[in-house]
Structure formats: C-alpha cells, structure tokens
Amino acid sequence: MRKMKDSDIEWIGEIPEEWRLIRLRFLCDIMTGNKDTVDNEPDGLYPFYVRSPIVERINSYSYDGEAILIAGDGVGAGKVFHYVNAKFEYHQRVYNLHNFKQIKGKFLYYYLKENFYKEIERGSAKNTVDSIRLHMLQNYIVPCPIDSNEQLRIITYLDNKCEEINSVITAKEITNEKLKEYRQSIIYETVTKGLDKNAPMKDSGIGWIGEIPETWVLKKLKFIGESIIGITYSPDDITDSEGLLVLRSSNVQNGKMSYEDNVYVSKLINEKLLVKKNDILICSRNGSKGLIGKCALIDEKSVNSTFGAFMTIFRSEANRFIYYVFNSPIFSYHIGTFLTTTVNQLTINNLNNIVIPIPTKLGEQKQIADYLDKKCAEIDKVITANEKTIEKLKEYRQSIIYEAVTGKTEIV
C-alpha cells in the first residue's frame, strides 16, 4: 500500500507521498483568444471554442496543438472545459492552457474538469462564480505525480473508464429521446384521431392534420374558453413566503408545475387572476424563444395563486383535453407561425385564434385525457428512471476521476 501525506488542502485530503503540489503557472502557459461569439461561421473549417459547452465553427485558427480551454466568464465560468489537440480558434474570454511542463495535458484536463470549480467556489464569497480571473488560474494548486509514466497510466485508465461510462450514458439519453418522441406521437395521434379506431372519419380541411373523427369539430380557442394575462408587480410588492405566490416561467418544468424558484407578493389581486385547478398556465413572453408555449395544468398546490404578466392562463371546461393539444405538434406549429426575429411572444389574439380539433362530447374529452394521463405516466416513469441512472453514472464518473487524479486510487 502506497504511503500518503496530507496535502494541506482540506477538500483534497491525502495525496501520495511522492507527489508534489505545484501552482498552475509553473505547469503551463495561459492566454486568452481575440474573437467574439459573433465571429462564428456555421460552416467554418475549424472548431471555435466559446464560453458554452457548444463548440461553434469558424474559418480561421490561431492555435495548432495540445491545449485545455476553460470558459472565463458567464454561466460556464470554470465549468466548461475542452481538451483539444488540433487547429482551433477561441473566444476572448476563454483561457487557453498550453505548453505543458512537468505534467501531461490530458492529466491536467481531468484534474481541472473535476476539481477546479469546487475549489474556486469554496474560495468565493458568492454562491456562484461568474468570472475567472487570470491570477486565480495561475495560483491554482495541482497535486502532480512526478513520474510521467504514472500520469500516462492514470490518463489511460480514465480514458477507458470514462468511455465505458459515457457509452452507457449516451445509450440512456438516446433511449429517453426516443421515448419522448414516442410520447409525442401518441399524444398527436390521440388528439387528432381519438381512441376509437373504427370511428367514421372526415377531412379536417387542414392538410397537416388530415382526417378527424366525424363527430369532432374544428374550433378556435376563443370559442372554447378564456385567455387571461397575468399581473404586473413592482419590486416593492415582493415579500416572503407568507405572501401570494406568483407563478412564472420557472414554475413550469417539463410540462408540470415546479416550486423550486418562487416569488411572492403582497398585493390586492382581482379574483379572476387567482388560478383554478386545471387552468393551463402558458409561458407567453420570454427572452428565450424556445420557452414560448411551454405549459402546465394547475394542480391543487397552485390553486388560488396568481401569475405574472409574461404568463397567460387558458381557462375552459375542456382543459384536460386541451392541455394535451398544447403538448402536441398542433400547438407548436401555430406558435412557430407567430414568432419572428423581432416578436418573442404569444399574444392573446394569436392564442385565441388557434384552431384545434376537439370532440363535441365532454365524456369523450375526459376519456382521451384519462388515457393520455396513463400512457404518459408510464412513459415518464421510464424516462425518470433513466435520468436517475444517468445522474448516478455521472456521479460515479466524477468519483473515479477524483480518486485517480488525487492519487487515492493507485493505477498500476
């Protein structure tokens, strides 16, 4: 069993006795790029590393060789890492670690990717780190095996282990995407064709919908229910959790109500603006176009809350059925026709004039909603189980990397 010594770094603990603690400035050179995100060219010849995990393209390169790239600010600060050994371009707020001395670039990549943000976070007075300064990088301490062969053994071990884990994670992610597509197809088929496969059909008159059951009708939403815009409030109205909950975009996650990011106000509210069970809460305005139209059915927990001005409530007796229409290509198709490069909202007028196929009988609407509740719950159960497995695999991968790059696992 190898001899260990205290690293004097609390969260690292012990490291092998023969390893050294070396500041990053003695292990590599560090510089930043000179490009901005707007310089990207979608069909460019070379990878362009910006401050997000997504790698852009560009037609120029400023570096050719082995490097570790770290996002220097924004939401990816200290979290986004890339290892590359090729020609590339990089953003003016992306750090390029290169010209490695005493340490293999891939070993340092594994160490930084797993440990850098944790230490920076511990040394920060804030809960989040939005900017990584050069001196923070230069003075960052790295436990370093002196034997380059040991570094190579660790790199090989981690390459193999991470590849195994990543392949399982990818398979689970692909399965989940297929399950989501399957769920989408079931919803669409059911809200346009119904449950009775032998029911007489008629042409809907809408090419991309095709036939609908003979007893169904096409109706604009304004003839089915009511669309209501939420309240405006000022910072002075915001209070603690004893106030009235204001439902916002963050309260809608994956088609369900979520309560992890709440805002409360102390303000007189018109009774009409208090939500009721089975109201549909819709994100109608947002800086991110992709969030427009996301929605959830109001549950018991949300009843008698209110909702913000960037949200809309649709209220009708048919909402359990219409909720599934809103989660089908019918709704996304209509939203796509309203949104432009300058308009990022679903207006009341646009929402009211959306045409949907709908059963004339409430009993049939309920039957369809009950069926889809059950089918979607079955699919979501498998998706959730896969997501939990993915999280456990990521935690396992992190623990393997941590144990290896701090010498707690001896690789022979």
C-alpha positions as CSV (number, residue, x, y, z in Angstrom):
1,M,0.0,0.0,0.0
2,R,1.5,3.4,-1.0
3,K,2.4,5.9,1.6
4,M,0.3,9.1,1.7
5,K,0.8,12.6,3.1
6,D,-1.5,15.4,4.0
7,S,-2.0,17.9,1.0
8,D,-2.9,20.7,3.4
9,I,-5.9,21.3,1.1
10,E,-8.9,20.3,3.1
11,W,-11.1,19.0,0.3
12,I,-8.3,17.0,-1.3
13,G,-7.0,15.4,1.8
14,E,-4.2,13.0,1.5
15,I,-2.1,12.5,-1.7
16,P,0.7,10.1,-2.4
17,E,4.0,10.9,-0.6
18,E,6.0,11.3,-3.8
19,W,3.5,13.7,-5.5
20,R,4.1,17.4,-5.4
21,L,1.8,20.4,-5.1
22,I,2.5,22.8,-7.9
23,R,0.8,26.1,-8.9
24,L,-0.7,26.1,-12.3
25,R,1.6,28.9,-13.6
26,F,4.6,26.6,-13.3
27,L,2.8,23.8,-15.2
28,C,1.7,25.6,-18.4
29,D,1.3,28.9,-20.2
30,I,-2.1,30.7,-20.1
31,M,-3.5,33.1,-22.6
32,T,-6.9,34.2,-24.0
33,G,-8.3,34.4,-27.5
34,N,-9.2,37.5,-29.5
35,K,-12.5,36.5,-31.1
36,D,-16.1,37.2,-30.1
37,T,-19.1,34.9,-30.5
38,V,-20.5,36.9,-33.4
39,D,-17.4,35.9,-35.4
40,N,-18.6,32.3,-35.7
41,E,-19.3,30.9,-39.2
42,P,-21.7,27.9,-39.2
43,D,-19.9,26.1,-42.0
44,G,-16.4,27.1,-40.9
45,L,-13.4,24.8,-41.3
46,Y,-12.2,24.9,-37.7
47,P,-13.7,24.5,-34.2
48,F,-14.4,27.7,-32.4
49,Y,-14.4,27.4,-28.6
50,V,-16.7,29.9,-26.9
51,R,-18.0,30.2,-23.3
52,S,-20.6,27.4,-23.6
53,P,-20.3,23.6,-24.0
54,I,-21.4,24.0,-27.6
55,V,-18.4,24.3,-30.0
56,E,-19.0,26.7,-32.8
57,R,-17.2,26.8,-36.2
58,I,-15.0,29.4,-37.9
59,N,-12.8,29.8,-41.0
60,S,-9.6,30.9,-39.1
61,Y,-7.4,29.4,-36.4
62,S,-5.0,31.0,-34.0
63,Y,-3.6,27.9,-32.3
64,D,-2.5,24.5,-33.5
65,G,-1.6,21.9,-30.8
66,E,-2.5,20.4,-27.5
67,A,-4.5,22.7,-25.2
68,I,-7.1,22.9,-22.4
69,L,-9.8,25.5,-22.9
70,I,-11.7,27.0,-20.0
71,A,-14.7,29.4,-20.1
72,G,-13.6,32.5,-18.2
73,D,-16.9,34.1,-17.5
74,G,-20.7,33.8,-18.0
75,V,-22.7,30.8,-16.8
76,G,-20.0,28.4,-17.9
77,A,-17.2,30.1,-15.9
78,G,-14.9,27.4,-14.5
79,K,-17.4,24.7,-15.6
80,V,-16.8,24.4,-19.3
81,F,-13.6,22.5,-20.3
82,H,-12.4,21.2,-23.6
83,Y,-9.3,19.1,-24.3
84,V,-8.1,19.6,-27.9
85,N,-5.0,18.7,-29.9
86,A,-5.6,20.3,-33.3
87,K,-6.1,23.6,-35.1
88,F,-8.7,25.8,-33.4
89,E,-9.9,29.3,-32.6
90,Y,-11.2,30.6,-29.3
91,H,-13.1,33.4,-27.6
92,Q,-11.5,36.4,-26.0
93,R,-12.9,35.2,-22.6
94,V,-11.8,31.6,-23.0
95,Y,-8.5,30.6,-21.4
96,N,-6.0,28.5,-23.4
97,L,-3.7,26.4,-21.2
98,H,-0.8,25.0,-23.3
99,N,2.9,24.3,-23.4
100,F,2.7,21.9,-20.6
101,K,5.6,21.4,-18.3
102,Q,6.1,18.6,-15.7
103,I,2.5,17.4,-16.4
104,K,0.7,15.7,-19.2
105,G,-2.1,17.9,-20.8
106,K,-4.7,15.2,-20.5
107,F,-3.9,14.5,-16.9
108,L,-4.3,18.2,-16.1
109,Y,-7.6,18.3,-18.1
110,Y,-9.1,15.5,-16.0
111,Y,-7.9,17.2,-12.8
112,L,-9.2,20.6,-13.6
113,K,-12.5,19.4,-15.1
114,E,-13.3,17.5,-11.9
115,N,-11.8,19.8,-9.2
116,F,-11.3,23.4,-10.4
117,Y,-14.8,24.8,-9.9
118,K,-15.1,23.1,-6.5
119,E,-12.1,24.9,-5.1
120,I,-12.9,28.3,-6.8
121,E,-16.4,28.0,-5.3
122,R,-15.0,27.4,-1.9
123,G,-12.8,30.5,-2.1
124,S,-15.6,32.7,-3.4
125,A,-17.7,35.0,-1.2
126,K,-20.6,34.5,-3.6
127,N,-22.8,31.4,-4.1
128,T,-21.9,31.4,-7.8
129,V,-18.7,32.3,-9.7
130,D,-19.4,34.3,-12.9
131,S,-15.8,35.3,-13.7
132,I,-12.4,33.5,-13.5
133,R,-9.5,35.9,-13.3
134,L,-6.0,35.1,-14.6
135,H,-4.4,35.2,-11.1
136,M,-7.0,32.7,-9.9
137,L,-5.8,30.3,-12.5
138,Q,-2.1,31.0,-12.1
139,N,-2.2,30.4,-8.4
140,Y,-4.4,27.3,-8.5
141,I,-2.6,24.3,-6.8
142,V,-2.4,21.0,-8.6
143,P,-1.3,17.7,-7.0
144,C,1.1,16.3,-9.6
145,P,2.7,12.9,-9.9
146,I,6.4,13.4,-10.6
147,D,6.6,10.1,-12.6
148,S,5.4,10.8,-16.1
149,N,4.6,7.1,-16.6
150,E,2.2,7.3,-13.7
151,Q,0.5,10.2,-15.3
152,L,0.2,8.2,-18.5
153,R,-1.3,5.2,-16.6
154,I,-3.9,7.4,-15.0
155,I,-4.8,9.0,-18.3
156,T,-5.2,5.6,-20.0
157,Y,-7.2,4.3,-17.0
158,L,-9.6,7.3,-17.1
159,D,-9.9,7.3,-20.9
160,N,-11.1,3.7,-20.7
161,K,-13.4,4.1,-17.7
162,C,-14.9,7.3,-18.9
163,E,-15.5,5.8,-22.4
164,E,-17.4,2.9,-20.8
165,I,-19.5,5.1,-18.6
166,N,-20.1,7.7,-21.4
167,S,-21.3,5.0,-23.7
168,V,-24.0,3.9,-21.2
169,I,-25.0,7.5,-20.5
170,T,-25.3,8.1,-24.3
171,A,-27.4,5.0,-24.7
172,K,-29.8,6.1,-21.9
173,E,-30.0,9.6,-23.4
174,I,-30.9,8.2,-26.8
175,T,-33.5,5.9,-25.3
176,N,-35.1,8.9,-23.5
177,E,-35.2,10.9,-26.7
178,K,-36.9,8.1,-28.4
179,L,-39.4,7.7,-25.5
180,K,-40.2,11.5,-25.8
181,E,-40.7,11.1,-29.5
182,Y,-43.0,8.1,-28.8
183,R,-44.9,10.1,-26.2
184,Q,-45.3,13.0,-28.7
185,S,-46.6,10.7,-31.4
186,I,-49.2,9.0,-29.0
187,I,-50.4,12.5,-27.9
188,Y,-50.7,13.7,-31.5
189,E,-52.4,10.6,-32.8
190,T,-54.9,10.6,-29.9
191,V,-55.8,14.4,-30.0
192,T,-56.4,14.2,-33.8
193,K,-57.9,10.7,-34.3
194,G,-59.4,9.8,-31.0
195,L,-59.4,6.4,-29.3
196,D,-62.0,4.5,-31.5
197,K,-60.1,3.1,-34.4
198,N,-63.3,2.2,-36.1
199,A,-64.9,5.6,-35.8
200,P,-66.1,7.2,-39.1
201,M,-63.7,9.9,-40.2
202,K,-63.9,13.2,-42.2
203,D,-61.4,15.5,-43.8
204,S,-60.4,18.3,-41.4
205,G,-59.7,20.6,-44.2
206,I,-56.2,21.2,-42.7
207,G,-53.6,19.3,-44.7
208,W,-51.1,18.6,-42.0
209,I,-53.8,17.3,-39.6
210,G,-55.7,15.2,-42.2
211,E,-58.8,13.3,-41.1
212,I,-60.5,13.7,-37.8
213,P,-63.4,11.7,-36.3
214,E,-66.8,12.6,-37.9
215,T,-68.3,13.8,-34.6
216,W,-65.4,16.2,-33.8
217,V,-65.3,19.8,-34.8
218,L,-62.7,22.4,-35.5
219,K,-62.9,25.4,-33.2
220,K,-60.9,28.5,-32.3
221,L,-59.8,28.6,-28.7
222,K,-61.7,31.8,-28.1
223,F,-65.0,29.9,-28.7
224,I,-63.9,27.2,-26.2
225,G,-62.6,29.1,-23.2
226,E,-60.9,32.3,-22.0
227,S,-57.3,33.6,-22.2
228,I,-56.1,35.8,-19.3
229,I,-52.9,37.7,-19.0
230,G,-51.2,37.8,-15.6
231,I,-50.4,40.6,-13.2
232,T,-47.7,43.2,-13.2
233,Y,-45.9,43.9,-9.9
234,S,-43.0,46.1,-8.7
235,P,-40.0,45.1,-6.5
236,D,-41.8,46.9,-3.6
237,D,-44.6,44.3,-3.9
238,I,-42.3,41.3,-3.4
239,T,-42.5,39.8,0.1
240,D,-41.7,36.5,1.9
241,S,-43.5,33.1,1.6
242,E,-46.4,34.4,3.6
243,G,-47.4,36.4,0.6
244,L,-49.3,35.3,-2.6
245,L,-47.4,33.0,-4.9
246,V,-46.8,34.5,-8.4
247,L,-46.5,31.7,-11.0
248,R,-43.8,32.4,-13.6
249,S,-42.0,30.6,-16.4
250,S,-39.7,28.9,-13.8
251,N,-42.7,27.3,-12.2
252,V,-43.3,25.3,-15.4
253,Q,-40.8,22.4,-15.9
254,N,-41.3,19.5,-18.3
255,G,-45.0,20.1,-18.6
256,K,-45.5,20.0,-14.8
257,M,-45.8,22.6,-12.0
258,S,-42.5,23.2,-10.1
259,Y,-41.9,25.1,-6.9
260,E,-38.1,25.4,-6.7
261,D,-38.0,29.1,-7.7
262,N,-40.9,31.0,-6.2
263,V,-41.8,34.7,-5.9
264,Y,-44.4,36.0,-3.5
265,V,-46.1,39.4,-3.5
266,S,-48.2,41.4,-1.1
267,K,-50.8,43.0,-3.4
268,L,-54.6,43.0,-3.9
269,I,-55.5,40.7,-6.8
270,N,-58.7,40.5,-8.8
271,E,-60.4,37.1,-8.1
272,K,-60.3,36.4,-11.9
273,L,-56.5,36.4,-11.7
274,L,-56.4,33.7,-9.0
275,V,-55.7,30.4,-10.7
276,K,-58.1,27.4,-10.6
277,K,-57.5,23.7,-10.8
278,N,-57.0,22.6,-14.4
279,D,-56.3,26.1,-15.7
280,I,-53.5,25.8,-18.2
281,L,-50.5,28.1,-17.3
282,I,-48.7,29.1,-20.5
283,C,-45.4,31.0,-21.0
284,S,-46.4,33.7,-23.4
285,R,-43.4,36.1,-23.3
286,N,-39.7,35.2,-22.6
287,G,-36.3,36.2,-23.7
288,S,-35.8,32.7,-24.9
289,K,-37.9,31.9,-27.9
290,G,-37.8,28.2,-27.2
291,L,-39.7,28.7,-23.9
292,I,-42.7,30.3,-25.6
293,G,-45.7,28.0,-25.3
294,K,-44.4,25.7,-22.6
295,C,-47.3,25.0,-20.3
296,A,-48.6,23.0,-17.3
297,L,-52.0,22.2,-15.8
298,I,-52.6,23.9,-12.5
299,D,-52.6,21.4,-9.7
300,E,-54.1,21.5,-6.2
301,K,-50.9,23.1,-4.7
302,S,-51.2,26.1,-7.1
303,V,-54.9,26.8,-6.6
304,N,-55.5,30.5,-5.6
305,S,-52.0,31.6,-6.6
306,T,-51.7,34.3,-9.2
307,F,-49.4,34.6,-12.2
308,G,-47.1,37.1,-13.8
309,A,-47.6,39.3,-16.8
310,F,-45.3,37.2,-19.0
311,M,-47.7,34.2,-18.5
312,T,-51.2,33.5,-19.7
313,I,-53.9,31.3,-18.3
314,F,-56.3,29.5,-20.6
315,R,-59.5,28.5,-18.7
316,S,-62.2,26.2,-20.0
317,E,-64.1,23.0,-19.2
318,A,-62.1,21.2,-21.8
319,N,-58.7,21.9,-20.4
320,R,-57.6,18.4,-19.6
321,F,-58.0,17.6,-23.3
322,I,-56.6,20.9,-24.5
323,Y,-53.5,20.5,-22.3
324,Y,-52.5,17.6,-24.5
325,V,-53.3,19.6,-27.6
326,F,-50.9,22.2,-26.3
327,N,-48.3,19.5,-25.9
328,S,-48.7,18.3,-29.5
329,P,-47.3,19.5,-32.8
330,I,-50.7,21.3,-33.3
331,F,-49.7,23.9,-30.8
332,S,-46.0,24.1,-31.7
333,Y,-46.9,24.5,-35.4
334,H,-49.2,27.5,-34.6
335,I,-46.6,29.1,-32.3
336,G,-44.0,28.8,-35.0
337,T,-46.1,30.9,-37.3
338,F,-46.5,33.7,-34.7
339,L,-42.9,34.1,-33.6
340,T,-40.5,36.1,-35.6
341,T,-37.0,37.5,-35.2
342,T,-38.5,40.6,-33.6
343,V,-41.6,39.2,-31.8
344,N,-41.0,36.9,-29.0
345,Q,-44.4,36.5,-27.6
346,L,-47.7,34.6,-27.9
347,T,-50.4,37.3,-27.8
348,I,-53.9,36.8,-26.5
349,N,-55.2,37.4,-30.0
350,N,-52.9,34.8,-31.5
351,L,-53.8,32.3,-28.8
352,N,-57.5,32.9,-29.1
353,N,-57.4,32.3,-32.9
354,I,-55.6,29.0,-32.8
355,V,-57.8,26.3,-34.4
356,I,-57.9,22.8,-32.8
357,P,-59.8,19.6,-33.4
358,I,-62.0,18.7,-30.4
359,P,-64.6,16.1,-29.5
360,T,-68.0,17.6,-29.0
361,K,-68.8,15.4,-26.0
362,L,-67.1,16.2,-22.7
363,G,-67.2,12.5,-21.9
364,E,-65.0,11.7,-24.9
365,Q,-62.6,14.5,-24.0
366,K,-62.3,13.1,-20.4
367,Q,-61.8,9.6,-21.8
368,I,-59.0,10.8,-24.0
369,A,-57.4,12.8,-21.2
370,D,-57.6,9.8,-18.8
371,Y,-56.0,7.5,-21.5
372,L,-53.2,10.0,-22.1
373,D,-52.6,10.6,-18.4
374,K,-52.0,6.9,-18.0
375,K,-49.9,6.4,-21.1
376,C,-47.7,9.5,-20.5
377,A,-47.3,8.5,-16.8
378,E,-46.0,5.1,-17.9
379,I,-43.5,6.6,-20.4
380,D,-42.4,9.4,-17.9
381,K,-41.7,6.7,-15.3
382,V,-39.2,5.1,-17.6
383,I,-37.7,8.4,-18.6
384,T,-37.3,9.4,-14.9
385,A,-35.7,6.1,-14.1
386,N,-33.2,6.6,-16.9
387,E,-32.5,10.2,-15.8
388,K,-31.7,8.9,-12.3
389,T,-29.4,6.3,-13.7
390,I,-27.7,8.9,-15.8
391,E,-27.1,11.1,-12.7
392,K,-25.7,8.2,-10.8
393,L,-23.4,7.3,-13.6
394,K,-22.2,10.9,-13.8
395,E,-21.5,10.9,-10.0
396,Y,-19.7,7.6,-10.4
397,R,-17.6,9.0,-13.2
398,Q,-16.8,12.1,-11.0
399,S,-15.7,9.9,-8.1
400,I,-13.5,7.7,-10.4
401,I,-11.8,10.8,-11.8
402,Y,-11.4,12.4,-8.3
403,E,-9.9,9.3,-6.8
404,A,-7.5,8.8,-9.7
405,V,-6.2,12.4,-10.1
406,T,-5.6,12.8,-6.3
407,G,-3.8,9.5,-6.1
408,K,-6.3,7.8,-3.8
409,T,-6.6,5.0,-6.4
410,E,-3.3,3.6,-7.4
411,I,-3.1,2.8,-11.1
412,V,-0.6,0.0,-11.9
